């Protein structure tokens, strides 16, 4: 009676397992690089968001100042018009 090998073609099975482990390592490397890229992109988005909010805030401050200035000019104009209309009567 001859002994049968425990595995058929053990070298081929070992080669398939090594190849599978190599593919797994490559996949893990791709995943790690993808996660690092996503983290950098999230950081860039957050930085852009912060810059945009700062710009919006400055713009709102500028607009508020312009509106206050226009309001003061309108008040002055109304005062002059009232004084002019009061003298004309």
C-alpha positions as CSV (number, residue, x, y, z in Angstrom):
1,X,0.0,0.0,0.0
2,X,1.5,3.3,-1.0
3,X,1.0,6.4,1.1
4,X,-1.1,9.1,-0.5
5,X,-0.1,12.7,0.1
6,X,-2.2,14.6,2.6
7,X,-2.6,17.4,0.0
8,X,-2.8,17.1,-3.7
9,X,0.0,19.2,-5.2
10,X,1.2,20.8,-2.0
11,X,3.6,23.2,-3.9
12,X,0.7,24.5,-6.0
13,X,-1.4,25.0,-2.9
14,X,1.4,26.8,-1.1
15,X,1.9,29.0,-4.2
16,X,-1.8,29.9,-4.3
17,X,-1.8,30.7,-0.6
18,X,1.3,32.9,-0.9
19,X,-0.3,34.7,-3.9
20,X,-3.4,35.2,-1.9
21,X,-1.4,36.7,1.0
22,X,0.4,38.9,-1.4
23,X,-2.9,40.2,-2.9
24,X,-4.2,40.7,0.6
25,X,-1.1,42.8,1.5
26,X,-1.5,44.8,-1.7
27,X,-5.2,45.4,-0.9
28,X,-4.3,46.5,2.6
29,X,-1.7,48.9,1.3
30,X,-4.3,50.3,-1.1
31,X,-6.7,50.7,1.7
32,X,-4.2,52.4,3.9
33,X,-3.2,54.8,1.1
34,X,-6.9,55.5,0.4
35,X,-7.6,56.2,4.1
36,X,-4.6,58.5,4.3
37,X,-5.8,60.4,1.1
38,X,-9.4,60.6,2.6
39,X,-7.9,62.1,5.8
40,X,-5.9,64.7,3.9
41,X,-9.0,65.6,1.8
42,X,-11.1,65.9,5.0
43,X,-8.5,68.2,6.4
44,X,-8.4,70.3,3.2
45,X,-12.2,70.5,3.2
46,X,-12.2,71.7,6.8
47,X,-9.5,74.2,6.1
48,X,-11.4,75.5,3.1
49,X,-14.6,75.7,5.1
50,X,-12.9,77.6,7.9
51,X,-11.4,80.1,5.3
52,X,-14.8,80.5,3.7
53,X,-16.5,81.2,7.0
54,X,-13.9,83.8,7.9
55,X,-14.4,85.4,4.5
56,X,-18.2,85.4,4.9
57,X,-17.7,87.0,8.4
58,X,-15.5,89.7,7.0
59,X,-17.9,90.4,4.2
60,X,-20.8,90.6,6.6
61,X,-18.9,93.0,8.8
62,X,-18.0,95.1,5.7
63,X,-21.7,95.1,4.6
64,X,-22.8,96.1,8.1
65,X,-20.4,99.0,8.1
66,X,-21.6,100.2,4.7
67,X,-25.3,99.8,5.7
68,X,-24.6,101.8,8.9
69,X,-22.9,104.5,6.8
70,X,-25.8,104.7,4.4
71,X,-28.2,104.8,7.2
72,X,-26.4,107.7,8.7
73,X,-26.4,109.5,5.3
74,X,-30.1,108.9,4.8
75,X,-30.8,110.2,8.3
76,X,-28.8,113.3,7.5
77,X,-30.6,113.7,4.1
78,X,-34.0,113.3,5.8
79,X,-33.1,115.9,8.5
80,X,-32.1,118.4,5.7
81,X,-35.3,117.7,3.8
82,X,-37.4,118.2,6.8
83,X,-35.7,121.4,7.6
84,X,-36.1,122.5,4.0
85,X,-39.8,121.6,3.9
86,X,-40.4,123.3,7.3
87,X,-38.8,126.5,6.0
88,X,-40.8,126.4,2.8
89,X,-44.1,126.3,4.7
